[in-house]
């Protein structure tokens, strides 16, 4: 028995030790992601330099002299190499120092894990130092090949990081399917590691992916989960990152005020934690928002601020992107010469960093600016470069745009034969685009435009055959008229299709916003929209089923959706109003006529008893008249009405769950509008206690316990 107890005690001690080691490893990973500069300081403080060895024997001796086991020192060096490869740690020649540590690690890399770690480091260095993303991807794939699925925490953590970096590289290089595959694996591993910070980072990363793919509903879904987790963490950098990501989503949704609010919040957060690289991104988002509003002078100011940060950091790729953005802003601000100067500088940096995917868009913009300046040789040169790169990257839309510029340039240069050849390529490409499956927002010429191109081309070819012996000037004039007409037709079709697609997207987004996310039934935003309509509402009621708040869990999604839709339809028809689902078991009702409170309670009771899932379920009801205040000049916002109903239902719930209860209020004529100001729970409770508001209830209203407002100073410090 004693041996058994000793064995059990030893087992628990070992388990505790392993859990502590795992917890320490996760904590280091979180600190690394949250603040690489602080992590770097801790890393170098734990080591004695120089660290040099030429064999495994020398390495083991070095570990002993520094007070580490061989495995512990190897892990310390792996962390050190990894943090050297992070931007913004404030170390000169960080890439060279990282390579030195990696060279030392090669000597002792004798396990698949060690080799995979080295390959991950090499991929990171190649991506950051050379921007050779395809080679970096190869290193990461080789690292994955070294590892197999394992329950070992260090291996899981390494896989977690490799999948993230692979997904991000595929995203940058526009390989969407591969990116999504690796980012989903990255998220799954975060959940297996069971750390809220890592899960929030993974959810945020998927939110960024879907935002870039214009799937904003999915993006907001992942960001919402990330924010929910981040709220319980004291991680300012993570909160700043989420603010930046939200700003980008709101920018893409053209919600300018929200975009600027979150972008400035992100900039403040990055300034506090000293993340200049991310501060530059926040400045760029602010500039883009101003650019979308055609406030180009303000956009240019913020692009210049971002450029100063990136020059100070020495980030050439970021500088090139800012120069590209400045070129676009100056062009739209009717300063084409300044635009061209910045774009040429950006081109040189993109070439230096071998960033072909960025070069495509920069070359196209140079061609566009040069066409406005009438420099057709430059237009032809850069359009040709853009076409070659776009064909290499398999980007048909950019190939199409490049051919448009090239055709126009060749026509202006008088090289009609080459112009016609380019035009034939343009038409062939338009046919290919028409047969491809594309998203609604992507550009594709219409069938009618394609037929017009074919007809006009055949007319021109016939004209050339019949007029080959005529004067060269006549042929040139005919070609010019044709090409200009074609370009005008393409521009008109492009404008019309873009406007139609935007209208469809806006209508779809507006419909989704008014629906409850999971059930797609009318929800809170639908109620807000209904309150803004001219049709008058006489009474509002908020219905809370005592046992209904877990219906979705108890019934399953399909049964819950069917039962809820049937219940809302019954309430709408039976009460001559409209029903809106707030969350499971909580339904808001807008009524066209004022009902006596007790009569409304009894009518709802009958309607609930007609439904199998709600028979015998007690409920609480908050109800108010509309308008709530007697003075018609005082406007009460829809969200204030909703907050009042919430407070009434909370009061009704305090009366117990043994019967159906309603609570209603009526502000007296002399009650000031301030009783409905924020914070509403505080002011409304004071109005009730002072006798400014009449309370009605089918129970003893003296027993009502109103919810207490809690300000920032009242929050639980734990």
C-alpha positions as CSV (number, residue, x, y, z in Angstrom):
1,X,0.0,0.0,0.0
2,X,2.8,2.3,0.9
3,X,4.6,1.6,-2.4
4,X,1.3,2.4,-4.2
5,X,1.0,5.7,-2.4
6,X,4.6,6.6,-3.2
7,X,4.1,5.7,-6.8
8,X,0.9,7.8,-7.0
9,X,2.7,10.8,-5.4
10,X,5.6,10.5,-7.8
11,X,3.1,10.4,-10.7
12,X,1.4,13.6,-9.6
13,X,4.7,15.3,-9.1
14,X,5.8,14.4,-12.6
15,X,2.5,15.5,-14.1
16,X,2.7,18.8,-12.3
17,X,6.3,19.3,-13.5
18,X,5.3,18.5,-17.1
19,X,2.4,20.9,-16.9
20,X,4.6,23.6,-15.5
21,X,7.1,23.1,-18.4
22,X,4.3,23.2,-20.9
23,X,2.8,26.3,-19.3
24,X,6.2,28.1,-19.4
25,X,6.7,27.2,-23.1
26,X,3.2,28.7,-24.0
27,X,4.0,31.8,-21.9
28,X,7.2,32.3,-23.8
29,X,5.4,32.0,-27.1
30,X,2.8,34.5,-26.0
31,X,5.4,37.0,-24.8
32,X,7.4,36.5,-28.1
33,X,4.3,37.4,-30.2
34,X,3.2,40.3,-27.9
35,X,6.5,42.0,-27.5
36,X,9.5,40.8,-29.4
37,X,11.9,43.6,-28.1
38,X,11.2,42.6,-24.5
39,X,11.6,38.9,-25.3
40,X,14.9,39.7,-26.9
41,X,16.2,41.5,-23.8
42,X,15.2,38.5,-21.6
43,X,16.9,36.1,-24.1
44,X,20.3,37.8,-24.2
45,X,20.2,38.4,-20.4
46,X,19.9,34.6,-19.8
47,X,23.0,33.8,-21.9
48,X,26.7,34.6,-21.7
49,X,28.4,35.7,-24.9
50,X,30.2,34.8,-27.1
51,X,28.6,31.5,-27.8
52,X,30.8,29.6,-30.2
53,X,31.4,25.9,-30.7
54,X,32.7,23.7,-33.5
55,X,31.3,20.3,-32.4
56,X,28.7,18.7,-30.2
57,X,31.3,17.9,-27.5
58,X,32.2,21.6,-27.3
59,X,28.5,22.5,-27.2
60,X,27.9,20.2,-24.3
61,X,30.8,21.7,-22.4
62,X,29.5,25.2,-23.2
63,X,26.1,24.2,-21.8
64,X,27.7,23.0,-18.5
65,X,29.6,26.2,-18.1
66,X,26.5,28.3,-18.6
67,X,24.4,26.3,-16.2
68,X,22.1,24.7,-18.8
69,X,21.5,21.2,-20.0
70,X,22.3,20.6,-23.6
71,X,18.6,20.6,-24.6
72,X,17.9,23.8,-22.6
73,X,20.8,25.7,-24.3
74,X,19.7,24.5,-27.7
75,X,16.2,25.8,-27.0
76,X,17.6,29.1,-25.9
77,X,19.6,29.5,-29.1
78,X,16.5,28.6,-31.2
79,X,14.5,31.3,-29.5
80,X,17.4,33.8,-30.0
81,X,17.7,33.1,-33.7
82,X,13.9,33.4,-34.1
83,X,13.7,36.7,-32.2
84,X,16.6,38.1,-34.3
85,X,14.4,37.6,-37.4
86,X,11.6,39.7,-35.9
87,X,11.2,43.3,-37.1
88,X,11.6,46.2,-34.7
89,X,13.7,44.6,-32.0
90,X,16.3,47.4,-32.1
91,X,19.3,45.3,-33.0
92,X,21.9,46.3,-35.7
93,X,22.8,43.6,-38.2
94,X,20.0,41.4,-36.8
95,X,19.9,39.2,-39.9
96,X,23.6,38.5,-39.8
97,X,23.4,37.6,-36.1
98,X,20.5,35.3,-36.8
99,X,22.5,33.6,-39.5
100,X,25.4,33.1,-37.1
101,X,23.2,31.5,-34.5
102,X,21.6,29.3,-37.2
103,X,25.0,28.2,-38.4
104,X,25.8,27.1,-34.8
105,X,22.5,25.3,-34.6
106,X,23.3,23.3,-37.7
107,X,26.1,21.6,-35.8
108,X,23.8,20.1,-33.2
109,X,20.6,19.6,-35.3
110,X,20.4,15.8,-34.9
111,X,16.6,15.3,-34.6
112,X,13.7,15.9,-37.1
113,X,12.4,18.6,-34.7
114,X,15.8,20.4,-34.8
115,X,16.0,20.2,-38.5
116,X,12.5,21.4,-39.0
117,X,13.2,24.3,-36.6
118,X,16.2,25.3,-38.7
119,X,14.2,25.1,-41.9
120,X,11.5,27.3,-40.4
121,X,14.2,29.9,-39.4
122,X,15.7,29.7,-42.9
123,X,12.3,30.3,-44.5
124,X,11.6,33.3,-42.2
125,X,15.0,34.8,-43.0
126,X,14.6,34.3,-46.8
127,X,11.1,35.9,-46.7
128,X,12.2,38.9,-44.6
129,X,15.7,39.5,-46.0
130,X,15.3,38.7,-49.7
131,X,11.5,38.8,-50.2
132,X,12.0,35.6,-52.1
133,X,8.6,34.2,-51.1
134,X,8.6,31.1,-53.3
135,X,11.9,30.0,-51.9
136,X,10.7,30.7,-48.4
137,X,7.6,28.5,-49.0
138,X,9.9,25.7,-50.1
139,X,11.8,25.9,-46.8
140,X,8.6,25.8,-44.8
141,X,7.3,22.8,-46.8
142,X,10.5,21.0,-46.1
143,X,10.1,21.8,-42.4
144,X,6.6,20.2,-42.4
145,X,8.0,17.1,-44.1
146,X,10.4,16.6,-41.2
147,X,7.5,16.6,-38.7
148,X,4.6,14.2,-38.1
149,X,1.4,14.7,-36.1
150,X,2.4,14.5,-32.4
151,X,0.9,15.1,-29.0
152,X,4.3,16.6,-28.0
153,X,3.7,20.2,-27.1
154,X,7.0,21.6,-28.6
155,X,6.2,19.9,-31.9
156,X,2.6,21.2,-31.9
157,X,3.9,24.7,-31.2
158,X,6.4,24.4,-34.0
159,X,3.7,23.2,-36.4
160,X,1.5,26.0,-35.2
161,X,4.1,28.6,-36.3
162,X,5.0,26.9,-39.6
163,X,1.4,26.7,-40.7
164,X,0.9,30.4,-39.8
165,X,3.9,31.6,-41.7
166,X,3.1,29.3,-44.7
167,X,-0.5,30.6,-44.8
168,X,0.7,34.2,-44.6
169,X,3.1,33.7,-47.5
170,X,0.5,32.0,-49.6
171,X,-1.8,34.9,-48.8
172,X,0.8,37.5,-49.9
173,X,1.5,35.6,-53.1
174,X,-2.3,35.4,-53.9
175,X,-2.5,31.6,-53.6
176,X,-5.8,31.7,-51.7
177,X,-6.7,28.0,-51.4
178,X,-3.3,27.0,-50.1
179,X,-3.4,30.0,-47.7
180,X,-6.8,29.1,-46.3
181,X,-5.7,25.4,-45.8
182,X,-2.7,26.3,-43.7
183,X,-4.4,29.1,-41.8
184,X,-7.2,26.7,-40.8
185,X,-4.6,24.2,-39.6
186,X,-2.9,27.0,-37.7
187,X,-6.3,27.8,-36.0
188,X,-6.9,24.1,-35.2
189,X,-3.5,23.8,-33.5
190,X,-4.2,27.0,-31.5
191,X,-7.3,25.4,-30.1
192,X,-5.4,22.2,-29.3
193,X,-2.8,24.3,-27.4
194,X,-5.8,25.8,-25.4
195,X,-4.4,29.3,-24.9
196,X,-6.8,32.2,-25.3
197,X,-4.1,34.5,-26.6
198,X,-3.0,32.1,-29.4
199,X,-6.6,31.3,-30.3
200,X,-7.4,35.0,-30.5
201,X,-4.4,35.5,-32.8
202,X,-5.5,32.6,-35.0
203,X,-9.1,33.9,-35.2
204,X,-7.8,37.4,-36.1
205,X,-5.5,35.9,-38.8
206,X,-8.5,34.2,-40.4
207,X,-10.5,37.4,-40.1
208,X,-7.7,39.2,-42.0
209,X,-7.8,36.4,-44.7
210,X,-11.5,36.7,-45.2
211,X,-11.4,40.5,-45.2
212,X,-8.8,40.4,-48.0
213,X,-11.0,38.0,-49.9
214,X,-14.0,40.5,-49.4
215,X,-15.9,37.9,-47.4
216,X,-16.7,40.5,-44.7
217,X,-19.4,38.5,-42.9
218,X,-16.9,35.7,-42.1
219,X,-14.2,38.3,-41.3
220,X,-16.3,39.9,-38.7
221,X,-17.3,36.5,-37.3
222,X,-13.6,35.7,-36.7
223,X,-12.8,39.2,-35.4
224,X,-15.7,39.0,-33.0
225,X,-14.4,35.8,-31.5
226,X,-10.9,37.3,-31.3
227,X,-12.1,40.4,-29.5
228,X,-14.2,38.3,-27.1
229,X,-11.1,36.4,-26.1
230,X,-8.8,39.5,-26.0
231,X,-11.1,41.3,-23.6
232,X,-10.0,39.0,-20.8
233,X,-6.3,39.4,-21.6
234,X,-4.1,42.3,-20.6
235,X,-2.3,42.4,-24.0
236,X,-2.2,45.9,-25.4
237,X,-0.4,44.9,-28.6
238,X,-3.1,42.3,-29.4
239,X,-5.8,44.9,-28.9
240,X,-4.1,47.3,-31.1
241,X,-3.7,44.7,-33.8
242,X,-7.4,43.9,-33.6
243,X,-8.3,47.6,-33.8
244,X,-6.2,47.9,-37.0
245,X,-7.8,44.8,-38.6
246,X,-11.3,46.2,-37.7
247,X,-10.4,49.5,-39.2
248,X,-9.5,47.8,-42.5
249,X,-12.8,45.9,-42.5
250,X,-14.8,49.1,-41.9
251,X,-12.7,50.8,-44.6
252,X,-13.6,48.1,-47.1
253,X,-17.3,48.4,-46.0
254,X,-17.0,52.2,-46.6
255,X,-17.9,52.9,-43.0
256,X,-15.5,55.8,-42.9
257,X,-16.1,57.1,-39.3
258,X,-15.7,53.7,-37.8
259,X,-12.6,53.0,-39.9
260,X,-10.9,56.2,-38.8
261,X,-11.9,55.6,-35.1
262,X,-10.4,52.2,-35.0
263,X,-7.3,53.2,-37.1
264,X,-6.5,56.1,-34.7
265,X,-7.1,53.7,-31.7
266,X,-4.7,51.2,-33.3
267,X,-2.1,54.0,-33.9
268,X,-2.3,55.1,-30.3
269,X,-1.9,51.5,-29.2
270,X,1.2,50.9,-31.4
271,X,2.7,54.1,-30.2
272,X,2.4,53.1,-26.6
273,X,4.0,49.6,-27.2
274,X,6.7,51.0,-29.6
275,X,5.7,49.0,-32.6
276,X,6.7,51.4,-35.4
277,X,6.2,48.9,-38.2
278,X,2.6,48.5,-37.2
279,X,2.2,52.2,-36.6
280,X,3.2,52.7,-40.2
281,X,0.4,50.3,-41.2
282,X,-2.2,52.2,-39.1
283,X,-1.1,55.5,-40.8
284,X,-1.5,53.8,-44.2
285,X,-5.0,52.7,-43.4
286,X,-5.9,56.3,-42.3
287,X,-4.5,57.6,-45.6
288,X,-6.5,55.0,-47.6
289,X,-9.7,56.0,-45.8
290,X,-9.1,59.7,-46.7
291,X,-8.2,58.6,-50.3
292,X,-11.5,56.7,-50.6
293,X,-13.3,59.9,-49.7
294,X,-11.1,61.8,-52.2
295,X,-9.6,63.9,-49.5
296,X,-6.2,63.5,-51.2
297,X,-4.2,66.2,-49.4
298,X,-5.0,64.5,-46.0
299,X,-4.2,61.1,-47.5
300,X,-0.8,62.4,-48.8
301,X,0.0,63.7,-45.3
302,X,-0.5,60.3,-43.7
303,X,1.3,58.5,-46.4
304,X,4.3,60.8,-45.8
305,X,4.1,60.1,-42.1
306,X,4.1,56.3,-42.8
307,X,7.1,56.8,-45.2
308,X,9.1,58.6,-42.5
309,X,8.6,55.7,-40.1
310,X,9.6,53.1,-42.7
311,X,12.7,55.0,-43.8
312,X,13.7,55.2,-40.1
313,X,13.2,51.5,-39.8
314,X,15.0,50.7,-43.1
315,X,12.1,48.6,-44.4
316,X,12.6,48.8,-48.2
317,X,9.4,46.9,-49.1
318,X,7.3,49.1,-46.9
319,X,9.0,52.2,-48.4
320,X,8.2,51.0,-51.9
321,X,4.5,50.4,-51.0
322,X,4.3,53.9,-49.5
323,X,5.9,55.4,-52.6
324,X,3.4,53.5,-54.7
325,X,0.5,54.8,-52.6
326,X,1.9,58.3,-52.8
327,X,2.1,58.1,-56.5
328,X,-1.6,57.0,-56.7
329,X,-2.6,59.9,-54.3
330,X,-0.6,62.5,-56.3
331,X,-2.1,61.2,-59.5
332,X,-5.7,61.5,-58.2
333,X,-4.7,64.9,-56.8
334,X,-4.0,66.1,-60.4
335,X,-0.2,66.1,-59.8
336,X,1.0,63.5,-62.4
337,X,4.6,64.6,-62.4
338,X,5.0,64.1,-58.7
339,X,3.1,60.8,-59.0
340,X,5.5,59.6,-61.7
341,X,8.5,60.5,-59.6
342,X,7.3,58.5,-56.6
343,X,6.2,55.5,-58.8
344,X,9.6,55.3,-60.5
345,X,11.3,55.2,-57.0
346,X,8.9,52.5,-55.9
347,X,9.7,50.5,-59.1
348,X,13.4,50.6,-58.3
349,X,12.8,49.3,-54.7
350,X,10.4,46.6,-55.9
351,X,13.0,45.4,-58.4
352,X,15.7,45.5,-55.8
353,X,13.6,43.3,-53.5
354,X,12.4,41.1,-56.4
355,X,8.7,41.8,-55.4
356,X,7.2,40.8,-58.7
357,X,3.6,40.7,-57.4
358,X,3.9,44.4,-56.4
359,X,5.7,45.3,-59.6
360,X,2.7,44.4,-61.7
361,X,0.5,47.0,-60.0
362,X,3.2,49.6,-59.9
363,X,4.0,49.2,-63.6
364,X,0.3,49.5,-64.5
365,X,0.0,52.7,-62.5
366,X,3.1,54.1,-64.2
367,X,1.5,53.3,-67.6
368,X,-1.7,55.1,-66.5
369,X,0.1,58.2,-65.3
370,X,2.4,58.3,-68.3
371,X,-0.6,58.1,-70.6
372,X,-2.0,61.3,-69.0
373,X,1.4,63.0,-69.5
374,X,1.4,61.8,-73.1
375,X,4.7,59.8,-72.8
376,X,3.6,56.9,-75.0
377,X,7.0,55.3,-75.1
378,X,6.9,55.0,-71.4
379,X,3.3,53.7,-71.4
380,X,4.3,51.0,-73.9
381,X,7.4,50.0,-72.0
382,X,5.7,49.6,-68.6
383,X,2.5,48.1,-70.0
384,X,4.7,45.4,-71.7
385,X,6.5,44.7,-68.4
386,X,3.3,44.5,-66.5
387,X,1.8,42.1,-69.1
388,X,4.8,39.7,-68.9
389,X,4.7,39.7,-65.0
390,X,0.9,39.3,-64.9
391,X,1.1,36.4,-67.3
392,X,3.8,34.8,-65.2
393,X,1.7,35.2,-62.0
394,X,-1.5,34.1,-63.9
395,X,-3.4,37.3,-63.3
396,X,-5.8,37.7,-66.3
397,X,-7.4,41.0,-65.2
398,X,-4.0,42.7,-64.9
399,X,-3.0,41.2,-68.3
400,X,-6.2,42.7,-69.7
401,X,-5.4,46.1,-68.3
402,X,-1.8,46.0,-69.5
403,X,-2.9,45.2,-73.0
404,X,-5.3,48.1,-73.0
405,X,-2.5,50.6,-72.2
406,X,-0.2,48.9,-74.7
407,X,-2.8,49.0,-77.5
408,X,-3.4,52.7,-76.9
409,X,0.4,53.5,-76.7
410,X,1.2,51.6,-79.9
411,X,-1.6,53.5,-81.7
412,X,-0.3,56.9,-80.5
413,X,3.2,55.9,-81.5
414,X,1.9,55.1,-85.0
415,X,2.8,51.4,-85.0
416,X,-0.5,50.2,-86.2
417,X,0.4,46.7,-87.0
418,X,1.7,46.0,-83.5
419,X,-1.4,47.9,-82.2
420,X,-3.7,45.5,-84.1
421,X,-1.7,42.5,-82.8
422,X,-2.1,43.7,-79.2
423,X,-5.8,44.3,-79.9
424,X,-6.2,40.8,-81.0
425,X,-4.6,39.6,-77.8
426,X,-6.9,41.8,-75.9
427,X,-10.0,40.3,-77.5
428,X,-8.7,36.7,-77.0
429,X,-8.1,37.5,-73.4
430,X,-11.6,38.9,-73.0
431,X,-13.0,35.7,-74.3
432,X,-11.0,33.7,-71.8
433,X,-12.2,35.9,-69.0
434,X,-15.8,35.5,-70.0
435,X,-15.5,31.7,-69.7
436,X,-13.9,31.8,-66.2
437,X,-15.9,31.6,-63.0
438,X,-15.3,34.8,-61.2
439,X,-16.7,36.6,-58.1
440,X,-19.4,39.2,-58.7
441,X,-17.0,42.0,-57.9
442,X,-14.3,40.9,-60.4
443,X,-14.1,42.5,-63.8
444,X,-15.1,40.5,-66.9
445,X,-16.2,42.0,-70.3
446,X,-19.8,41.3,-71.3
447,X,-20.8,39.1,-74.2
448,X,-22.1,42.1,-76.1
449,X,-18.8,43.9,-75.7
450,X,-17.0,40.8,-76.9
451,X,-19.2,40.7,-80.0
452,X,-18.6,44.4,-80.6
453,X,-14.9,43.8,-80.5
454,X,-15.1,40.9,-82.9
455,X,-17.2,43.0,-85.3
456,X,-15.0,46.0,-85.2
457,X,-11.9,44.0,-85.6
458,X,-13.3,42.2,-88.7
459,X,-14.4,45.5,-90.2
460,X,-10.9,46.9,-89.6
461,X,-9.2,43.8,-91.2
462,X,-11.6,44.0,-94.2
463,X,-10.8,47.7,-94.6
464,X,-7.1,46.9,-94.4
465,X,-7.4,44.3,-97.2
466,X,-9.4,46.6,-99.5
467,X,-7.3,49.6,-98.8
468,X,-3.7,48.2,-98.7
469,X,-2.7,50.3,-101.7
470,X,-4.1,53.5,-100.3
471,X,-2.1,56.2,-98.5
472,X,-0.5,55.4,-95.2
473,X,-2.1,58.5,-93.5
474,X,-5.6,57.2,-94.4
475,X,-4.9,53.8,-92.8
476,X,-3.5,55.6,-89.7
477,X,-6.6,57.8,-89.3
478,X,-9.0,54.8,-89.6
479,X,-7.0,52.9,-87.0
480,X,-7.0,55.8,-84.6
481,X,-10.7,56.2,-84.8
482,X,-11.3,52.5,-84.2
483,X,-9.0,52.2,-81.2
484,X,-10.3,55.3,-79.5
485,X,-13.9,54.1,-80.0
486,X,-13.0,50.7,-78.6
487,X,-11.3,52.1,-75.5
488,X,-14.3,54.4,-74.9
489,X,-16.6,51.4,-75.2
490,X,-14.5,49.3,-72.8
491,X,-14.3,52.1,-70.3
492,X,-18.1,52.6,-70.4
493,X,-18.8,48.9,-69.9
494,X,-16.3,48.7,-67.1
495,X,-17.9,51.7,-65.3
496,X,-21.4,50.2,-65.8
497,X,-20.5,46.7,-64.5
498,X,-18.6,48.1,-61.6
499,X,-21.5,50.2,-60.5
500,X,-24.0,47.3,-60.9
501,X,-21.8,45.0,-58.8
502,X,-21.4,47.5,-56.0
503,X,-25.2,48.0,-55.9
504,X,-25.7,44.2,-55.6
505,X,-23.1,43.9,-52.9
506,X,-24.6,46.8,-50.9
507,X,-28.1,45.4,-51.1
508,X,-26.8,42.0,-49.9
509,X,-24.9,43.5,-47.0
510,X,-27.8,45.6,-45.9
511,X,-30.1,42.6,-45.9
512,X,-27.6,40.5,-43.8
513,X,-27.0,43.3,-41.3
514,X,-30.7,43.3,-40.4
515,X,-30.7,39.6,-39.7
516,X,-29.7,37.7,-36.6
517,X,-26.4,36.0,-37.6
518,X,-27.1,32.3,-36.8
519,X,-30.9,31.9,-37.6
520,X,-31.0,34.6,-40.4
521,X,-34.3,35.7,-38.8
522,X,-35.1,39.4,-38.3
523,X,-32.8,40.6,-35.5
524,X,-31.7,43.7,-33.5
525,X,-30.6,45.7,-36.5
526,X,-33.9,44.9,-38.2
527,X,-35.7,46.4,-35.3
528,X,-33.5,49.5,-35.5
529,X,-34.3,49.8,-39.2
530,X,-38.0,49.4,-38.5
531,X,-38.0,52.2,-35.9
532,X,-36.5,54.5,-38.5
533,X,-39.5,53.9,-40.9
534,X,-42.4,56.3,-41.2
535,X,-45.0,53.7,-40.2
536,X,-45.8,54.5,-36.6
537,X,-45.4,51.9,-33.8
538,X,-47.8,52.2,-30.9
539,X,-46.2,49.8,-28.4
540,X,-43.0,47.9,-27.8
541,X,-42.6,44.7,-25.8
542,X,-39.5,42.5,-24.9
543,X,-40.4,38.9,-24.2
544,X,-38.0,36.7,-22.2
545,X,-38.8,33.0,-21.9
546,X,-37.5,31.7,-18.5
547,X,-36.4,28.4,-19.9
548,X,-35.8,29.5,-23.5
549,X,-32.3,30.9,-23.4
550,X,-30.7,27.5,-24.0
551,X,-33.2,26.3,-26.6
552,X,-30.5,26.3,-29.3
553,X,-28.4,23.9,-27.2
554,X,-31.3,21.8,-26.0
555,X,-33.0,21.3,-29.4
556,X,-30.1,21.5,-31.8
557,X,-29.7,24.1,-34.5
558,X,-32.2,22.8,-37.1
559,X,-35.1,22.1,-34.6
560,X,-34.3,25.4,-32.8
561,X,-34.4,27.4,-36.0
562,X,-37.8,25.8,-37.1
563,X,-39.4,26.3,-33.6
564,X,-38.2,29.9,-33.3
565,X,-39.4,30.9,-36.8
566,X,-42.8,29.3,-36.1
567,X,-43.0,31.1,-32.7
568,X,-42.1,34.5,-34.2
569,X,-44.6,34.0,-37.0
570,X,-47.3,33.1,-34.4
571,X,-46.5,36.2,-32.3
572,X,-46.5,38.5,-35.3
573,X,-49.9,37.3,-36.6
574,X,-51.5,36.9,-33.2
575,X,-50.5,40.4,-31.9
576,X,-50.8,42.4,-35.1
577,X,-47.1,43.4,-35.1
578,X,-43.6,42.2,-36.0
579,X,-41.2,40.0,-34.1
580,X,-37.4,40.3,-33.9
581,X,-35.0,37.7,-32.5
582,X,-32.4,39.2,-30.2
583,X,-31.0,35.9,-28.9
584,X,-32.4,32.5,-27.9
585,X,-35.4,33.0,-25.7
586,X,-35.4,36.8,-26.1
587,X,-37.9,38.3,-28.7
588,X,-38.7,41.9,-29.3
589,X,-42.2,42.8,-30.5
590,X,-43.4,46.0,-32.3
591,X,-47.1,46.4,-32.0
592,X,-49.4,48.6,-34.1
593,X,-51.9,49.1,-31.4
594,X,-51.7,49.8,-27.6
595,X,-52.7,46.8,-25.6
596,X,-53.6,46.7,-21.9
597,X,-50.6,45.1,-20.1
598,X,-52.6,42.3,-18.5
599,X,-54.4,41.5,-21.7
600,X,-51.2,41.5,-23.6
601,X,-49.7,39.1,-21.0
602,X,-52.7,36.7,-21.3
603,X,-52.7,36.8,-25.1
604,X,-49.0,35.9,-25.2
605,X,-49.6,33.1,-22.7
606,X,-52.2,31.6,-25.1
607,X,-49.9,32.0,-28.1
608,X,-47.0,30.3,-26.3
609,X,-49.2,27.4,-25.2
610,X,-50.0,26.7,-28.8
611,X,-46.3,25.9,-29.4
612,X,-44.9,22.5,-28.3
613,X,-41.6,23.9,-27.2
614,X,-43.0,26.7,-25.1
615,X,-46.1,25.1,-23.4
616,X,-46.0,25.8,-19.7
617,X,-42.9,27.9,-20.0
618,X,-43.2,31.0,-17.8
619,X,-42.0,34.3,-19.3
620,X,-41.2,37.9,-18.4
621,X,-42.4,40.9,-20.3
622,X,-41.2,44.5,-20.5
623,X,-43.6,46.8,-22.4
624,X,-43.8,50.5,-23.1
625,X,-45.8,52.9,-25.2
626,X,-44.3,54.8,-28.2
627,X,-43.5,57.6,-27.9
628,X,-42.2,57.0,-24.4
629,X,-42.0,60.7,-23.4
630,X,-45.0,63.0,-23.5
631,X,-43.2,65.8,-25.2
632,X,-43.2,65.0,-29.0
633,X,-40.3,67.4,-29.6
634,X,-38.0,65.1,-27.6
635,X,-36.6,62.4,-29.9
636,X,-35.8,59.0,-28.3
637,X,-33.4,56.8,-30.3
638,X,-34.3,53.2,-31.1
639,X,-31.4,51.8,-29.1
640,X,-32.6,53.8,-26.0
641,X,-36.0,52.1,-26.4
642,X,-34.3,48.8,-26.5
643,X,-32.2,49.5,-23.4
644,X,-35.3,50.6,-21.5
645,X,-37.0,47.3,-22.4
646,X,-33.9,45.4,-21.3
647,X,-34.1,47.1,-17.9
648,X,-37.8,46.3,-17.5
649,X,-37.2,42.6,-18.3
650,X,-34.4,42.5,-15.8
651,X,-36.7,43.9,-13.2
652,X,-39.4,41.4,-14.1
653,X,-36.9,38.5,-13.8
654,X,-36.1,39.6,-10.2
655,X,-39.7,38.6,-9.2
656,X,-39.0,34.9,-9.6
657,X,-39.8,32.2,-12.1
658,X,-43.0,30.8,-10.7
659,X,-45.4,32.8,-12.9
660,X,-45.7,35.1,-15.9
661,X,-44.8,38.7,-15.0
662,X,-44.9,42.0,-16.8
663,X,-43.2,45.3,-15.9
664,X,-44.0,48.6,-17.6
665,X,-43.1,52.3,-17.0
666,X,-44.7,55.6,-17.9
667,X,-42.6,58.8,-17.4
668,X,-44.8,61.6,-15.9
669,X,-45.3,64.7,-18.0
670,X,-42.9,66.7,-15.9
671,X,-40.2,64.1,-16.1
672,X,-37.0,65.5,-17.8
673,X,-35.5,63.9,-20.9
674,X,-32.3,63.3,-18.9
675,X,-33.8,60.2,-17.3
676,X,-33.2,58.5,-20.7
677,X,-29.7,59.7,-21.1
678,X,-26.5,57.6,-20.8
679,X,-25.8,55.7,-18.6
680,X,-29.5,54.8,-18.9
681,X,-29.7,52.3,-16.0
682,X,-28.3,54.9,-13.6
683,X,-30.6,57.8,-14.7
684,X,-33.7,55.7,-15.1
685,X,-33.4,54.1,-11.7
686,X,-33.0,57.5,-10.1
687,X,-36.0,58.7,-12.0
688,X,-38.1,55.8,-10.7
689,X,-36.9,56.3,-7.1
690,X,-37.7,60.0,-7.3
691,X,-41.3,59.4,-8.5
692,X,-40.7,60.8,-12.0
693,X,-41.6,57.5,-13.6
694,X,-44.7,55.4,-12.9
695,X,-44.1,51.7,-12.7
696,X,-46.8,49.1,-13.4
697,X,-46.6,45.4,-12.6
698,X,-48.9,42.4,-12.1
699,X,-46.9,41.5,-9.0
700,X,-45.8,43.6,-6.0
701,X,-43.7,46.3,-7.7
702,X,-42.0,47.0,-4.4
703,X,-40.2,43.7,-4.7
704,X,-38.6,44.6,-8.0
705,X,-34.9,44.7,-7.9
706,X,-33.7,47.0,-10.7
707,X,-30.3,46.2,-12.2
708,X,-27.5,48.4,-10.8
709,X,-25.4,50.5,-13.2
710,X,-21.7,49.8,-12.9
711,X,-19.3,52.4,-14.1
712,X,-15.6,52.0,-14.8
713,X,-14.7,52.6,-11.1
714,X,-17.2,50.0,-10.0
715,X,-15.8,47.1,-12.0
716,X,-14.5,44.1,-10.2
717,X,-10.7,44.5,-10.1
718,X,-10.3,40.7,-10.5
